Amino acid sequence: MSIPPANPLTPHPPAWLAEGAPHLWLPYTQMQTTPMALPVVKTDGARLTLADGRELVDGISSWWTAAHGYNHPHIRTAVTAQLEKMPHVMLGGLAHEPACRLATRLSEKLPGDLGHVFFSESGSVSVEIAMKIAVQYWINKGVRGRTRFVSFKGGYHGDTLATMSVCDPDEGMHTLFKGAIAEQFICELPTDAEKEAALDAFLAAHAHEVAAVVTEPLVQGAGGMRFHDAATLKVLRALCDKHDMLLILDEIFTGFGRTGSMFACEQAGIVPDIVTLSKALTGGTMALAATIARAPIFEAFLGDDAGRALMHGPTYTGNPLACAAANASLDLFEREPRLEQVAAISAQLSRELEPARDIPGVKDVRVKGAIGAIELERMGDLNLMKRRFVEEGVWIRPFGNIVYTTPPLVTGEEDLARLTSAMLKITAETTAA
C-alpha cells in the first residue's frame, strides 16, 4: 500500500490521518509525490484550525463555497432543525417544503423568467443537466442534429465526461481524455470586434448543429482567473438570439456575490436561457446544485407524450438538509451586508495586490469582486509555494501560473491583509528563486 510522503508541516500527524491517508484518494493529487494532507479539526469564520492548534486564514473558501465563513450559526441551526424532522425524501412523486421554498426564492432572485429549477448534488452534474436539457429542447421541438456545444478557450465547467468536453482542451486538465469524450467547438470569447465577427461567422456556419453556447460569466475561474467584461456577455446573448441558439451561463463560481453582484449576469443586464448554480448555494455547508431554465425551455418539455419529459433524477436531488442550508444562506444574503462586504474586499485587494506588478516575473494582477489574482510568467516549485503559505499562517493554493485568493465574503480587513501580504511575499520569493 502506498503511503503519502511525510509533510514537514505536520511531522506528527494524528492517528486518524496516519491510518487513513494511505486509503484516501485526494482530488487533483499525485498521491505518490504529494506530501500528506494537513489535518483540519475545526473551522470558524475565515479560519481553519489544524490538529496541532495552528490557525490558518482561509483564502480559498474551500473552493469558493464558504460565502458566509465557516460554521455560521444561522445555517447550522437550520440544518439541525431539518435533520430532526426529515433528513431526506425522494423527489420522485413526493415533494417537501425546503425544496419548494428554495426553488421559489431562486426564481425570484434570478433575472427574467428563470423560474424552473432542477436540483442535483454537484456543479459538474448541474452543467451536464443543462447540456442534456439543451439537446432535448431541440429534439422536443422537432429539430434534429443540434447536439453540439460552443464553449471558450480558458473555460472550465467540471470533471464529468460531458463537462470535460466543453472545457479548454489544450490548457485544461482533461487533455488526457481526447478521443474518449465528445468533441465540441472551442472558440475565442468575443472580447473585441474582430473576435466578435469571427464568432458570428462561425455560429452562422454551424447553427444547424449547435444546441447551445456555454460560458462562465465575467470570470473563467479554474481556467486561470481570466476576466472579461459585461459587454462580452451582451455580445454572446445577441449572437445566440441572432442564430437561434440557447445560452447557458455557468454561475457555479460567479454566483452569490463573488463578482460583486448577486449573479454575474446581472452586470450585463442579460437573461440566459439556462443557468447553473452550486458552490456557495448552501454557504459552503452541503452538496447541492441547481439547473434553472427560462419558461420557453421548460414548456418545450410539456405535453401528453411522456417521452417529452426530462428523464433525469439524481437520487439525492433536492435533499431537504441541503435545501435548508441553502434557504438559510439566502436569508443571510438578505439580512447581512454581503455585497457591501464584497465591495470592501475588492477595494482592499486592489490596493494591497497592486505592488505585485513591480515583482519581477509577475505578468498581471487582476481583481474582480472578492477575487484577487497574481499571474506569473511561470510557476516555480508549487509544493514549496503551498508550504510557505502555510508557514505564513494562510491557506492559499496556487495553480497553473496563478496565485489567487477568493476569501469568505465576511473576511475582515486584518485577515485579508494577512492573505495579501503573504501573496506578495511568497510570490517575490518564488520568482526570485
BAFIMI-826356 format. One record per residue (C-alpha): x, y, z. Coordinates in pm, 1 decimal. Layout:
N
{marro {X; Y; Z}};
...
This chain:
433
{marro {0.0; 0.0; 0.0}};
{marro {134.3; 341.1; -97.7}};
{marro {181.0; 586.3; 187.2}};
{marro {191.4; 959.4; 106.1}};
{marro {526.3; 1128.9; 174.5}};
{marro {564.8; 1287.1; 516.1}};
{marro {465.6; 1650.7; 543.7}};
{marro {722.6; 1870.7; 721.2}};
{marro {438.1; 2098.7; 824.8}};
{marro {287.7; 1811.4; 1024.9}};
{marro {575.4; 1594.1; 1146.6}};
{marro {347.7; 1415.0; 1394.5}};
{marro {11.5; 1363.4; 1222.2}};
{marro {-283.0; 1248.9; 1434.3}};
{marro {-351.1; 875.7; 1432.5}};
{marro {-664.6; 910.8; 1218.5}};
{marro {-464.3; 1080.5; 942.9}};
{marro {-168.6; 840.6; 960.0}};
{marro {-404.9; 544.1; 938.2}};
{marro {-643.1; 689.5; 682.7}};
{marro {-408.9; 869.3; 442.0}};
{marro {-299.0; 550.3; 258.2}};
{marro {-665.1; 475.5; 182.9}};
{marro {-782.1; 827.5; 92.4}};
{marro {-762.0; 923.6; -276.7}};
{marro {-743.2; 1303.0; -290.7}};
{marro {-859.0; 1527.3; -577.4}};
{marro {-608.3; 1670.7; -826.4}};
{marro {-325.3; 1499.8; -638.0}};
{marro {-34.7; 1281.1; -743.5}};
{marro {-56.3; 1055.3; -440.7}};
{marro {297.5; 918.9; -474.5}};
{marro {479.6; 1250.9; -457.4}};
{marro {247.9; 1496.0; -279.6}};
{marro {305.8; 1533.4; 96.2}};
{marro {38.7; 1411.2; 333.3}};
{marro {-257.3; 1649.0; 360.1}};
{marro {-288.0; 1886.8; 654.3}};
{marro {-524.3; 1767.2; 930.5}};
{marro {-807.9; 2016.5; 989.9}};
{marro {-1009.2; 1967.3; 1308.7}};
{marro {-1222.4; 2282.5; 1320.3}};
{marro {-1346.2; 2567.7; 1104.3}};
{marro {-1488.5; 2901.7; 1212.9}};
{marro {-1541.4; 3226.8; 1027.6}};
{marro {-1246.1; 3270.2; 794.7}};
{marro {-1017.6; 3037.9; 994.8}};
{marro {-908.1; 2675.5; 969.2}};
{marro {-771.4; 2507.1; 1282.9}};
{marro {-514.8; 2229.7; 1241.1}};
{marro {-472.5; 1931.3; 1469.7}};
{marro {-172.1; 2089.8; 1640.9}};
{marro {-369.1; 2404.6; 1723.1}};
{marro {-237.3; 2633.0; 1448.4}};
{marro {-488.1; 2858.8; 1278.8}};
{marro {-477.3; 2946.9; 910.0}};
{marro {-662.1; 3233.4; 746.0}};
{marro {-853.0; 3067.3; 462.0}};
{marro {-801.2; 3245.6; 133.2}};
{marro {-982.0; 2987.7; -83.0}};
{marro {-1321.3; 2946.5; 92.1}};
{marro {-1299.7; 2571.1; 34.1}};
{marro {-1306.6; 2606.7; -343.4}};
{marro {-1514.3; 2926.2; -330.0}};
{marro {-1806.4; 2788.4; -130.7}};
{marro {-1791.0; 2940.7; 219.8}};
{marro {-1952.9; 3272.3; 135.0}};
{marro {-2058.0; 3346.2; 494.0}};
{marro {-1748.8; 3197.5; 652.0}};
{marro {-1746.7; 2861.7; 824.5}};
{marro {-1991.1; 2734.7; 1082.7}};
{marro {-2235.7; 3023.8; 1060.8}};
{marro {-2488.0; 2969.3; 1342.6}};
{marro {-2791.9; 3052.0; 1128.2}};
{marro {-2712.3; 2783.6; 871.3}};
{marro {-2611.8; 2534.8; 1139.9}};
{marro {-2940.8; 2589.5; 1324.6}};
{marro {-3145.1; 2546.4; 1007.1}};
{marro {-2973.2; 2220.8; 913.1}};
{marro {-3004.0; 2085.4; 1267.5}};
{marro {-3375.6; 2160.4; 1275.4}};
{marro {-3425.5; 1994.1; 937.1}};
{marro {-3224.7; 1688.4; 1046.2}};
{marro {-3462.8; 1638.6; 1335.9}};
{marro {-3766.1; 1644.6; 1105.7}};
{marro {-3665.5; 1487.2; 775.0}};
{marro {-3305.9; 1432.4; 656.7}};
{marro {-3412.2; 1311.9; 312.8}};
{marro {-3702.6; 1205.6; 97.7}};
{marro {-3705.4; 1132.8; -273.4}};
{marro {-3847.8; 1392.2; -510.0}};
{marro {-3989.2; 1120.6; -734.7}};
{marro {-4362.1; 1166.8; -677.3}};
{marro {-4305.2; 1343.3; -344.1}};
{marro {-4216.1; 1699.7; -250.7}};
{marro {-4112.8; 1887.6; 60.7}};
{marro {-4121.1; 2245.1; 183.1}};
{marro {-3743.9; 2323.4; 179.9}};
{marro {-3711.8; 2236.7; -191.3}};
{marro {-4031.3; 2420.4; -288.8}};
{marro {-3929.2; 2726.7; -90.4}};
{marro {-3577.1; 2727.4; -231.4}};
{marro {-3694.1; 2687.3; -591.5}};
{marro {-3932.9; 2977.9; -543.4}};
{marro {-3669.3; 3201.8; -385.6}};
{marro {-3407.7; 3129.0; -651.7}};
{marro {-3663.1; 3203.5; -923.7}};
{marro {-3743.8; 3535.2; -757.1}};
{marro {-3377.9; 3635.5; -722.2}};
{marro {-3264.6; 3542.5; -1072.4}};
{marro {-3333.9; 3784.5; -1358.0}};
{marro {-3612.6; 3748.4; -1611.0}};
{marro {-3819.1; 3432.4; -1630.5}};
{marro {-3556.3; 3191.4; -1499.7}};
{marro {-3819.0; 3012.6; -1297.9}};
{marro {-3787.6; 2635.2; -1336.5}};
{marro {-3538.1; 2473.0; -1100.0}};
{marro {-3392.0; 2124.1; -1126.6}};
{marro {-3178.8; 2023.9; -826.1}};
{marro {-2874.8; 1794.1; -822.1}};
{marro {-2572.7; 1739.9; -596.3}};
{marro {-2274.0; 1894.1; -773.6}};
{marro {-2183.1; 2176.3; -1005.7}};
{marro {-2045.8; 1949.7; -1274.4}};
{marro {-2368.0; 1748.8; -1278.6}};
{marro {-2575.2; 2067.3; -1298.5}};
{marro {-2388.4; 2159.8; -1618.3}};
{marro {-2440.3; 1808.7; -1756.9}};
{marro {-2812.4; 1851.4; -1690.2}};
{marro {-2810.7; 2189.4; -1865.0}};
{marro {-2645.1; 2030.5; -2168.2}};
{marro {-2894.9; 1745.2; -2165.7}};
{marro {-3184.6; 1992.5; -2144.0}};
{marro {-3042.8; 2191.5; -2436.5}};
{marro {-3014.3; 1886.9; -2661.4}};
{marro {-3360.0; 1754.8; -2573.3}};
{marro {-3511.7; 2101.7; -2614.4}};
{marro {-3434.8; 2090.1; -2985.0}};
{marro {-3546.0; 1727.5; -3016.4}};
{marro {-3878.1; 1813.0; -2849.8}};
{marro {-3921.9; 2098.6; -3096.0}};
{marro {-3876.4; 1855.1; -3383.4}};
{marro {-3528.1; 1975.3; -3477.0}};
{marro {-3266.9; 1704.0; -3525.5}};
{marro {-2890.5; 1730.0; -3535.9}};
{marro {-2841.9; 2012.7; -3285.8}};
{marro {-2633.6; 1815.2; -3039.0}};
{marro {-2305.7; 2005.6; -3013.3}};
{marro {-2191.8; 2295.0; -2796.1}};
{marro {-1983.1; 2606.2; -2833.1}};
{marro {-1762.1; 2695.3; -2536.7}};
{marro {-1448.1; 2902.5; -2497.6}};
{marro {-1074.4; 2886.1; -2455.7}};
{marro {-980.5; 2918.8; -2091.0}};
{marro {-1315.9; 2777.6; -1983.5}};
{marro {-1379.3; 2514.3; -1718.7}};
{marro {-1714.8; 2352.9; -1642.2}};
{marro {-1637.9; 2037.4; -1444.6}};
{marro {-1470.7; 1698.8; -1446.6}};
{marro {-1751.5; 1466.6; -1555.6}};
{marro {-1749.5; 1332.0; -1909.6}};
{marro {-1984.7; 1577.5; -2078.8}};
{marro {-1847.5; 1880.8; -1896.9}};
{marro {-1491.3; 1785.4; -1984.0}};
{marro {-1588.6; 1823.9; -2348.5}};
{marro {-1672.3; 2193.5; -2304.6}};
{marro {-1357.4; 2276.1; -2106.3}};
{marro {-1049.6; 2419.5; -2276.2}};
{marro {-895.4; 2107.4; -2437.4}};
{marro {-541.6; 2244.8; -2450.3}};
{marro {-492.3; 2440.2; -2129.0}};
{marro {-726.0; 2246.4; -1903.8}};
{marro {-688.3; 1927.6; -1701.5}};
{marro {-854.7; 1695.8; -1949.7}};
{marro {-616.5; 1663.7; -2245.3}};
{marro {-556.8; 1301.5; -2149.8}};
{marro {-914.4; 1214.8; -2246.6}};
{marro {-905.8; 1342.7; -2603.1}};
{marro {-1080.9; 1084.5; -2817.5}};
{marro {-1279.0; 948.0; -2524.0}};
{marro {-1508.9; 1246.7; -2489.2}};
{marro {-1732.1; 1422.7; -2738.6}};
{marro {-1565.1; 1693.4; -2943.6}};
{marro {-1724.5; 2033.2; -2911.1}};
{marro {-1649.6; 2370.3; -3067.7}};
{marro {-1399.9; 2567.0; -2858.0}};
{marro {-1383.0; 2930.3; -2969.8}};
{marro {-1235.1; 3261.5; -2860.2}};
{marro {-1451.6; 3478.0; -2636.3}};
{marro {-1576.0; 3778.3; -2836.9}};
{marro {-1380.7; 4032.9; -2634.1}};
{marro {-1322.1; 4268.3; -2929.2}};
{marro {-1477.0; 4347.4; -3266.5}};
{marro {-1254.0; 4108.5; -3458.9}};
{marro {-1332.1; 3814.7; -3231.5}};
{marro {-1699.5; 3902.9; -3233.3}};
{marro {-1705.4; 3893.7; -3613.2}};
{marro {-1520.8; 3561.0; -3616.0}};
{marro {-1763.5; 3406.4; -3368.1}};
{marro {-2060.9; 3546.4; -3559.1}};
{marro {-1939.4; 3382.8; -3878.9}};
{marro {-1865.1; 3055.2; -3701.0}};
{marro {-2208.9; 3036.5; -3541.9}};
{marro {-2372.6; 3114.4; -3874.5}};
{marro {-2186.2; 2824.8; -4036.0}};
{marro {-2264.8; 2576.3; -3758.5}};
{marro {-2607.8; 2686.2; -3634.6}};
{marro {-2766.6; 2368.2; -3770.8}};
{marro {-2563.0; 2150.7; -3531.7}};
{marro {-2521.4; 2369.4; -3220.1}};
{marro {-2761.6; 2324.3; -2929.0}};
{marro {-2619.2; 2593.4; -2702.5}};
{marro {-2333.8; 2824.9; -2616.6}};
{marro {-2181.0; 2764.7; -2271.6}};
{marro {-1967.9; 3008.7; -2076.5}};
{marro {-1868.5; 3134.8; -1732.8}};
{marro {-1987.2; 3494.9; -1699.9}};
{marro {-1721.8; 3762.6; -1623.3}};
{marro {-1463.4; 3523.0; -1476.4}};
{marro {-1321.6; 3197.2; -1609.5}};
{marro {-1224.2; 3051.5; -1273.7}};
{marro {-1031.4; 2725.1; -1284.2}};
{marro {-907.7; 2814.9; -1632.6}};
{marro {-682.2; 3079.9; -1480.8}};
{marro {-896.9; 3351.2; -1319.4}};
{marro {-938.1; 3519.1; -1657.7}};
{marro {-1171.5; 3817.6; -1664.2}};
{marro {-1389.9; 3960.8; -1938.9}};
{marro {-1633.8; 4249.4; -1925.1}};
{marro {-2011.0; 4270.0; -1926.6}};
{marro {-2008.8; 4383.0; -2289.8}};
{marro {-1878.4; 4037.6; -2387.5}};
{marro {-2182.4; 3874.8; -2226.4}};
{marro {-2413.4; 4112.3; -2411.6}};
{marro {-2246.3; 4009.1; -2737.2}};
{marro {-2297.4; 3642.1; -2656.5}};
{marro {-2664.7; 3698.3; -2577.5}};
{marro {-2711.4; 3891.1; -2904.1}};
{marro {-2532.2; 3628.0; -3111.6}};
{marro {-2733.1; 3343.8; -2958.1}};
{marro {-3052.5; 3532.9; -3037.0}};
{marro {-2934.8; 3604.6; -3389.9}};
{marro {-2851.3; 3241.7; -3464.0}};
{marro {-3136.5; 3088.2; -3261.1}};
{marro {-2916.4; 2914.4; -3003.7}};
{marro {-2956.1; 2867.0; -2630.7}};
{marro {-2721.1; 3046.6; -2392.2}};
{marro {-2608.1; 2855.1; -2084.1}};
{marro {-2432.0; 3055.0; -1813.2}};
{marro {-2225.9; 2856.7; -1564.1}};
{marro {-2255.6; 3069.4; -1248.1}};
{marro {-2125.3; 2796.1; -1021.0}};
{marro {-1822.3; 3008.0; -925.9}};
{marro {-1954.3; 3356.1; -1001.7}};
{marro {-2295.6; 3329.4; -837.8}};
{marro {-2386.9; 3452.8; -489.3}};
{marro {-2188.4; 3772.0; -469.1}};
{marro {-1840.9; 3662.1; -569.9}};
{marro {-1806.1; 3911.3; -857.8}};
{marro {-1980.1; 4199.2; -680.8}};
{marro {-2344.6; 4134.4; -769.9}};
{marro {-2567.5; 3850.3; -658.8}};
{marro {-2525.5; 3690.6; -1001.6}};
{marro {-2265.6; 3789.2; -1259.6}};
{marro {-2518.0; 3806.8; -1544.3}};
{marro {-2687.1; 4099.9; -1368.4}};
{marro {-2387.1; 4319.2; -1451.1}};
{marro {-2458.4; 4270.0; -1822.0}};
{marro {-2833.3; 4304.9; -1790.5}};
{marro {-2893.4; 3978.2; -1975.2}};
{marro {-3101.0; 3668.5; -1906.5}};
{marro {-2950.3; 3331.8; -2005.8}};
{marro {-3176.9; 3052.5; -2123.7}};
{marro {-3030.1; 2820.1; -1860.6}};
{marro {-2812.8; 2899.6; -1558.9}};
{marro {-2626.5; 2660.8; -1330.5}};
{marro {-2556.8; 2725.1; -961.5}};
{marro {-2366.8; 2539.5; -688.4}};
{marro {-2064.7; 2606.9; -461.0}};
{marro {-2187.6; 2897.9; -243.8}};
{marro {-2552.6; 2794.4; -289.7}};
{marro {-2555.2; 2638.5; 59.2}};
{marro {-2297.7; 2873.6; 207.4}};
{marro {-2032.3; 2604.9; 182.6}};
{marro {-2208.3; 2351.9; 406.3}};
{marro {-2386.2; 2087.3; 198.6}};
{marro {-2361.1; 1942.7; -152.1}};
{marro {-2629.6; 2099.1; -371.6}};
{marro {-2658.5; 2237.3; -724.1}};
{marro {-2932.9; 2378.1; -941.3}};
{marro {-3001.4; 2396.3; -1314.5}};
{marro {-3255.4; 2671.6; -1381.5}};
{marro {-3434.1; 2728.1; -1710.2}};
{marro {-3647.2; 3002.3; -1861.1}};
{marro {-4017.1; 2942.5; -1926.1}};
{marro {-3990.3; 2865.1; -2302.5}};
{marro {-3727.9; 2597.8; -2233.2}};
{marro {-3939.0; 2432.0; -1964.9}};
{marro {-4253.0; 2449.1; -2178.8}};
{marro {-4084.1; 2253.1; -2458.4}};
{marro {-4085.5; 1951.8; -2224.4}};
{marro {-4460.6; 1964.0; -2160.8}};
{marro {-4721.1; 1755.4; -2344.4}};
{marro {-4926.9; 1439.8; -2343.4}};
{marro {-4628.3; 1232.3; -2456.8}};
{marro {-4430.5; 1101.4; -2158.5}};
{marro {-4124.6; 1082.6; -2383.4}};
{marro {-4105.0; 1463.4; -2389.3}};
{marro {-4025.1; 1473.6; -2015.9}};
{marro {-3673.5; 1531.6; -1885.3}};
{marro {-3565.1; 1182.3; -1786.2}};
{marro {-3311.2; 1267.3; -1523.1}};
{marro {-3318.4; 1208.7; -1148.8}};
{marro {-3022.2; 1217.4; -910.8}};
{marro {-3101.1; 1006.8; -604.7}};
{marro {-3042.8; 1292.0; -361.7}};
{marro {-3197.4; 1560.3; -579.7}};
{marro {-3344.2; 1836.2; -364.7}};
{marro {-3210.7; 1684.9; -42.0}};
{marro {-3401.1; 1857.6; 242.6}};
{marro {-3089.6; 1915.5; 454.0}};
{marro {-2909.0; 2083.2; 165.7}};
{marro {-3216.1; 2288.2; 72.9}};
{marro {-3250.0; 2401.0; 434.7}};
{marro {-2887.2; 2513.2; 427.7}};
{marro {-2941.7; 2699.3; 100.9}};
{marro {-3251.9; 2873.1; 231.6}};
{marro {-3057.5; 2981.3; 538.7}};
{marro {-2777.1; 3106.6; 316.6}};
{marro {-3025.3; 3315.7; 117.7}};
{marro {-3154.6; 3453.8; 448.2}};
{marro {-2804.6; 3577.9; 523.2}};
{marro {-2770.9; 3745.8; 184.1}};
{marro {-3096.7; 3925.8; 262.5}};
{marro {-3019.1; 4015.6; 623.8}};
{marro {-2646.5; 4085.3; 622.8}};
{marro {-2447.1; 4328.3; 403.3}};
{marro {-2268.9; 4071.2; 187.9}};
{marro {-2245.4; 4275.3; -131.5}};
{marro {-2115.7; 4573.2; 63.4}};
{marro {-1856.7; 4342.5; 217.0}};
{marro {-1759.5; 4222.4; -130.5}};
{marro {-1709.5; 4583.6; -240.0}};
{marro {-1483.0; 4646.3; 60.9}};
{marro {-1283.7; 4329.6; -5.8}};
{marro {-1248.5; 4426.7; -370.9}};
{marro {-1112.6; 4770.1; -283.4}};
{marro {-864.9; 4626.0; -34.0}};
{marro {-748.7; 4356.1; -275.1}};
{marro {-696.0; 4616.3; -547.3}};
{marro {-496.1; 4836.3; -315.2}};
{marro {-284.7; 4569.5; -148.7}};
{marro {-211.7; 4347.1; -451.5}};
{marro {-114.7; 4633.7; -681.8}};
{marro {252.5; 4632.7; -563.9}};
{marro {284.6; 4280.8; -708.7}};
{marro {314.4; 4443.5; -1051.9}};
{marro {664.4; 4553.2; -953.2}};
{marro {779.7; 4198.9; -871.2}};
{marro {997.8; 4053.4; -1149.6}};
{marro {823.8; 3760.0; -1314.1}};
{marro {471.6; 3887.7; -1249.1}};
{marro {269.1; 3907.2; -1569.6}};
{marro {-53.4; 4061.6; -1442.0}};
{marro {-258.0; 4148.1; -1133.7}};
{marro {-636.7; 4116.9; -1150.5}};
{marro {-919.3; 4190.9; -907.4}};
{marro {-1291.0; 4140.1; -960.3}};
{marro {-1523.6; 4148.7; -662.0}};
{marro {-1386.7; 3914.5; -395.2}};
{marro {-1136.0; 3758.5; -636.0}};
{marro {-770.8; 3860.0; -641.5}};
{marro {-517.3; 3700.5; -876.0}};
{marro {-147.2; 3739.9; -947.1}};
{marro {-47.3; 3585.6; -1278.7}};
{marro {315.9; 3475.3; -1307.5}};
{marro {528.0; 3432.5; -1617.8}};
{marro {591.7; 3080.6; -1491.9}};
{marro {515.3; 2888.1; -1176.0}};
{marro {805.8; 2764.2; -966.3}};
{marro {800.2; 2479.8; -713.4}};
{marro {428.6; 2450.3; -644.1}};
{marro {460.8; 2227.0; -335.8}};
{marro {720.1; 2461.3; -186.0}};
{marro {494.7; 2757.4; -251.2}};
{marro {197.7; 2589.6; -81.1}};
{marro {416.7; 2501.6; 217.0}};
{marro {540.4; 2857.6; 250.2}};
{marro {186.3; 2991.0; 257.5}};
{marro {102.9; 2761.3; 548.0}};
{marro {417.1; 2874.2; 727.2}};
{marro {290.6; 3230.8; 685.2}};
{marro {-36.9; 3131.3; 851.4}};
{marro {-264.4; 3134.1; 546.9}};
{marro {-434.0; 2874.5; 327.7}};
{marro {-373.6; 2959.0; -37.8}};
{marro {-341.9; 2704.9; -318.8}};
{marro {-185.2; 2838.2; -639.7}};
{marro {-248.3; 2650.8; -963.9}};
{marro {-112.5; 2676.8; -1315.5}};
{marro {66.9; 3010.0; -1313.2}};
{marro {-187.2; 3179.8; -1085.2}};
{marro {-155.6; 3283.7; -720.3}};
{marro {-505.3; 3379.6; -614.4}};
{marro {-741.7; 3437.1; -326.2}};
{marro {-1118.9; 3400.3; -306.2}};
{marro {-1174.6; 3465.9; 64.4}};
{marro {-1503.5; 3421.2; 250.0}};
{marro {-1718.4; 3729.2; 192.9}};
{marro {-1710.9; 3801.2; 567.2}};
{marro {-1329.4; 3820.2; 585.0}};
{marro {-1217.9; 4120.6; 790.1}};
{marro {-953.0; 4376.9; 699.5}};
{marro {-683.5; 4224.6; 921.6}};
{marro {-725.0; 3870.5; 791.2}};
{marro {-742.4; 3993.0; 433.1}};
{marro {-421.7; 4189.9; 486.5}};
{marro {-254.0; 3869.8; 607.1}};
{marro {-360.1; 3699.8; 284.0}};
{marro {-240.8; 3976.7; 53.4}};
{marro {84.5; 4023.4; 245.7}};
{marro {158.8; 3652.2; 215.2}};
{marro {74.3; 3657.8; -156.4}};
{marro {323.9; 3939.3; -218.7}};
{marro {592.9; 3781.3; -2.3}};
{marro {573.1; 3427.1; -139.2}};
{marro {536.4; 3548.0; -497.9}};
{marro {854.1; 3752.0; -461.4}};
{marro {1036.1; 3454.3; -309.5}};
{marro {920.4; 3219.5; -584.6}};
{marro {1003.4; 3442.0; -879.2}};
{marro {1345.3; 3519.3; -734.2}};
{marro {1433.0; 3152.0; -689.0}};
